[in-house]
Amino acid sequence: MNHKHVRAALYARVSTSGHGQDVGLQLEELRRVAQQRRWKVVCEFVDEGVSGSKDSRPALNKMMMEARTGRIDLVVVWRFDRFARSTTHLLRALEEFRHLGVDFVSLRESVDTSTATGKMVFTFLAAVAEFERSLTVERVKAGVARAQAAGKHCGRPRRELDLRAAQILLEQGHSVRQVSEMLGVPRGTLRRRLAETDEAGSKAPCRDDAGTPV
């Protein structure tokens, strides 16, 4: 990477829990490293008082838009958990960055995807995420099978059980398309049942393939 011409975006976040967190400390370290490596910081994005578990964060959304419009070459964060809400979310974002030609640096984990070592780390993380996904699908299917064996498999109760399985997977960060494939149900049926449940007061997350709430 030619550091002289790299357009960098810095991202920092502190959660709603407080505990003495200060977003300024993250930004100070991010700026110092950017200066040392001669990156051109073109924008800073800060989500202050926003939980990392939230699907939508204003500053993060704006940063992703900057990346999609080709205005930045590099995203720099203080630590993984300041940026991503889960391993799945992290890997999905990194895969999008890869397609966009945008590199990613996490200071505390010493990861830089512009280097061979950084790419190797995320190859390993991708394998771990796939393993976690397989375990989740197995647990969900086993739970549904146990409930069906106990007599909860006919009529509406069965559909409610299938929906709960879908909710668990969606909460793990999977898209509607992925969940419909995992559970073997039509995507339209899944969206309709989620919408019905949402109207009844549930807050089950519903995301499209890009991870955007729908």
C-alpha positions as CSV (number, residue, x, y, z in Angstrom):
1,M,0.0,0.0,0.0
2,N,1.3,3.4,-1.0
3,H,0.6,5.2,2.3
4,K,1.1,8.7,0.9
5,H,-2.0,8.4,-1.2
6,V,-4.3,6.3,1.1
7,R,-7.5,8.0,2.0
8,A,-8.4,6.8,5.4
9,A,-11.7,6.9,7.4
10,L,-11.4,6.6,11.2
11,Y,-14.3,5.0,13.1
12,A,-14.8,5.1,16.9
13,R,-17.7,4.1,19.2
14,V,-18.6,4.1,22.9
15,S,-21.6,2.3,24.1
16,T,-24.6,3.4,26.2
17,S,-23.2,1.6,29.2
18,G,-20.6,4.3,29.9
19,H,-18.2,2.9,32.5
20,G,-15.8,5.8,32.0
21,Q,-15.4,5.2,28.2
22,D,-14.1,8.2,26.2
23,V,-14.3,8.2,22.5
24,G,-11.6,10.8,22.4
25,L,-9.0,8.3,23.6
26,Q,-9.8,6.1,20.6
27,L,-9.6,8.9,18.2
28,E,-6.4,10.2,19.6
29,E,-4.7,6.8,19.0
30,L,-6.3,6.4,15.6
31,R,-5.0,9.9,14.5
32,R,-1.5,9.2,15.9
33,V,-1.2,6.0,13.9
34,A,-2.6,7.6,10.8
35,Q,0.0,10.3,11.0
36,Q,2.8,7.8,11.6
37,R,1.8,5.8,8.6
38,R,1.1,8.9,6.5
39,W,-2.5,8.1,5.7
40,K,-4.6,11.0,4.6
41,V,-7.6,11.1,7.0
42,V,-10.5,12.3,4.9
43,C,-13.2,11.7,7.5
44,E,-13.9,10.6,11.1
45,F,-17.0,8.8,12.1
46,V,-18.1,8.6,15.7
47,D,-21.1,6.7,17.3
48,E,-21.3,8.0,20.8
49,G,-23.7,6.5,23.3
50,V,-24.7,3.8,20.8
51,S,-24.6,0.1,21.7
52,G,-22.5,-2.2,19.6
53,S,-25.4,-4.7,19.4
54,K,-27.6,-2.3,17.4
55,D,-28.1,-3.2,13.8
56,S,-28.1,0.4,12.6
57,R,-25.7,3.1,13.8
58,P,-25.8,6.5,12.1
59,A,-22.0,7.1,11.8
60,L,-21.3,3.5,10.8
61,N,-24.0,3.7,8.1
62,K,-22.4,6.9,6.8
63,M,-19.0,5.4,6.7
64,M,-20.2,2.3,4.8
65,M,-21.8,4.7,2.3
66,E,-18.5,6.5,1.8
67,A,-16.8,3.2,1.1
68,R,-19.5,2.2,-1.4
69,T,-19.1,5.5,-3.3
70,G,-15.3,5.1,-3.6
71,R,-14.3,8.0,-1.4
72,I,-12.1,6.0,1.0
73,D,-9.3,3.4,0.6
74,L,-9.0,2.4,4.2
75,V,-11.1,2.0,7.3
76,V,-9.3,2.2,10.7
77,V,-10.8,1.1,14.0
78,W,-9.4,0.9,17.5
79,R,-10.7,-2.6,18.1
80,F,-13.0,-5.1,16.5
81,D,-15.8,-4.8,19.0
82,R,-15.9,-1.0,18.4
83,F,-16.8,-1.7,14.8
84,A,-18.7,-5.0,14.6
85,R,-21.6,-6.4,16.6
86,S,-20.7,-10.0,15.9
87,T,-18.2,-12.2,14.1
88,T,-20.7,-12.6,11.3
89,H,-21.2,-8.9,11.0
90,L,-17.4,-8.3,10.9
91,L,-16.8,-10.9,8.2
92,R,-19.7,-9.6,6.1
93,A,-18.3,-6.1,6.3
94,L,-14.8,-7.2,5.4
95,E,-16.1,-9.2,2.5
96,E,-17.8,-6.1,1.2
97,F,-14.7,-4.0,1.7
98,R,-12.7,-6.6,-0.2
99,H,-15.1,-6.3,-3.2
100,L,-14.9,-2.5,-2.9
101,G,-11.1,-2.5,-2.8
102,V,-11.1,-1.0,0.7
103,D,-8.6,-2.2,3.3
104,F,-9.3,-2.6,7.0
105,V,-7.1,-2.0,10.0
106,S,-7.8,-2.8,13.7
107,L,-5.1,-1.3,15.9
108,R,-5.5,-3.4,19.1
109,E,-5.7,-6.7,17.2
110,S,-2.8,-5.6,15.0
111,V,-4.7,-6.6,11.9
112,D,-4.2,-5.0,8.5
113,T,-5.9,-6.6,5.5
114,S,-3.6,-4.9,3.1
115,T,-0.8,-7.3,4.3
116,A,-0.5,-11.0,3.7
117,T,-0.6,-11.7,7.5
118,G,-3.9,-9.7,7.8
119,K,-5.5,-11.6,5.0
120,M,-4.4,-14.9,6.6
121,V,-6.0,-13.9,9.9
122,F,-9.4,-13.3,8.3
123,T,-9.2,-16.5,6.4
124,F,-9.0,-18.2,9.8
125,L,-11.8,-16.1,11.2
126,A,-14.0,-16.9,8.2
127,A,-13.5,-20.6,9.0
128,V,-14.4,-20.1,12.6
129,A,-17.6,-18.2,11.6
130,E,-18.6,-21.0,9.3
131,F,-18.1,-23.5,12.1
132,E,-20.2,-21.3,14.5
133,R,-22.9,-21.0,11.8
134,S,-23.0,-24.8,11.4
135,L,-23.3,-25.3,15.1
136,T,-26.1,-22.8,15.4
137,V,-28.1,-24.4,12.6
138,E,-27.6,-27.9,14.2
139,R,-28.8,-26.6,17.6
140,V,-31.9,-24.8,16.1
141,K,-32.9,-27.9,14.1
142,A,-32.4,-30.2,17.1
143,G,-34.5,-27.9,19.2
144,V,-37.3,-27.8,16.6
145,A,-37.1,-31.6,16.3
146,R,-37.4,-32.1,20.0
147,A,-40.4,-29.8,20.2
148,Q,-42.1,-31.6,17.3
149,A,-41.4,-35.0,19.0
150,A,-43.2,-33.6,22.1
151,G,-46.3,-33.0,20.0
152,K,-45.9,-29.4,19.0
153,H,-45.8,-30.1,15.3
154,C,-49.2,-29.6,13.9
155,G,-51.0,-26.5,12.8
156,R,-50.1,-23.0,14.0
157,P,-47.8,-24.1,16.9
158,R,-45.5,-25.7,14.4
159,R,-45.3,-22.5,12.4
160,E,-44.5,-20.5,15.6
161,L,-41.7,-22.9,16.4
162,D,-40.2,-22.6,12.9
163,L,-40.4,-18.8,13.3
164,R,-38.6,-18.9,16.6
165,A,-35.8,-20.8,14.9
166,A,-35.7,-18.1,12.3
167,Q,-35.5,-15.4,14.9
168,I,-32.6,-17.1,16.6
169,L,-30.7,-17.2,13.3
170,L,-31.5,-13.6,12.5
171,E,-30.3,-12.5,15.9
172,Q,-27.0,-14.2,15.0
173,G,-26.7,-11.7,12.1
174,H,-27.8,-13.9,9.2
175,S,-29.8,-12.4,6.3
176,V,-33.4,-13.4,5.5
177,R,-32.1,-15.2,2.4
178,Q,-29.6,-17.2,4.4
179,V,-32.2,-18.2,7.1
180,S,-34.8,-19.2,4.5
181,E,-32.1,-21.5,2.9
182,M,-31.0,-22.9,6.3
183,L,-34.6,-23.8,7.4
184,G,-35.8,-24.7,4.0
185,V,-38.7,-22.3,3.8
186,P,-39.6,-19.8,1.0
187,R,-38.2,-16.4,1.6
188,G,-41.6,-14.8,1.0
189,T,-43.2,-17.0,3.6
190,L,-40.5,-16.1,6.1
191,R,-40.9,-12.4,5.5
192,R,-44.6,-12.6,5.9
193,R,-44.5,-14.5,9.2
194,L,-41.9,-12.1,10.5
195,A,-44.1,-9.1,9.6
196,E,-47.1,-10.7,11.2
197,T,-45.1,-11.3,14.4
198,D,-43.7,-7.7,14.3
199,E,-47.2,-6.3,14.1
200,A,-48.1,-8.5,17.2
201,G,-45.4,-6.8,19.2
202,S,-42.3,-8.9,18.5
203,K,-39.0,-7.2,17.7
204,A,-37.4,-9.9,15.7
205,P,-34.8,-8.4,13.4
206,C,-35.3,-8.8,9.6
207,R,-32.4,-8.0,7.4
208,D,-31.8,-8.1,3.7
209,D,-28.7,-9.8,2.1
210,A,-26.5,-6.7,2.9
211,G,-27.5,-6.8,6.6
212,T,-29.8,-3.7,6.4
213,P,-32.9,-3.9,8.5
214,V,-36.0,-4.2,6.3
